[in-house]
Amino acid sequence: MRSNRELNDEIRRGQESSSFLNNPLFQQAVSDARDEVFHRWTNSEPGDRELREQLYHEWQALSVTLRGLQKPITAGRLAAKQKDMRTYQENLG
């Protein structure tokens, strides 16, 4: 069982990640990056396999980064529920 400190750290990381993901500057940067990759892909020649492969990897890197920032949010929400449940059980007993 994780300590309250560990749960609090997990909750804090989730809140920080959420704040980062919801930052308008970050959202604009992500939107711009997606638009650029998509625009370059749609304007590339079908036979330009090397460029299309590079764009695929750029898109995947962006997706992996965003998922990596989403994970602490989910973990923080779970930690908050565990902490609430622990508090509830302590108040019962």
Steps between C-alpha positions, in 0.01 A plus 500: 500500500635839404553765764304823510816680391529280192134554419539875546805501271303309236208744531738798469667355187160448346398857575826636356462291186141614459605861544772455239271328249236770545743787460389703195858544377563125515168425332586743220845346458350151474234620256762673286722192500212274399392741227853525364553124487159444344554777244843364404357148468202604286729702273766230467537287193355150537834352398703700752521215743787646703315827573175320577683265735659798675162671536349180638770490767449868583126438544566195715751689719245772563234241584732314738590826674136594548416154634797528736355822637154347531617205710577703815152655481337158503734379775429814705126448474541140613719611790239757605233229502725270704566779746128581527422132555767475768361808677147359479610166645693671779192705590289184515734314725 
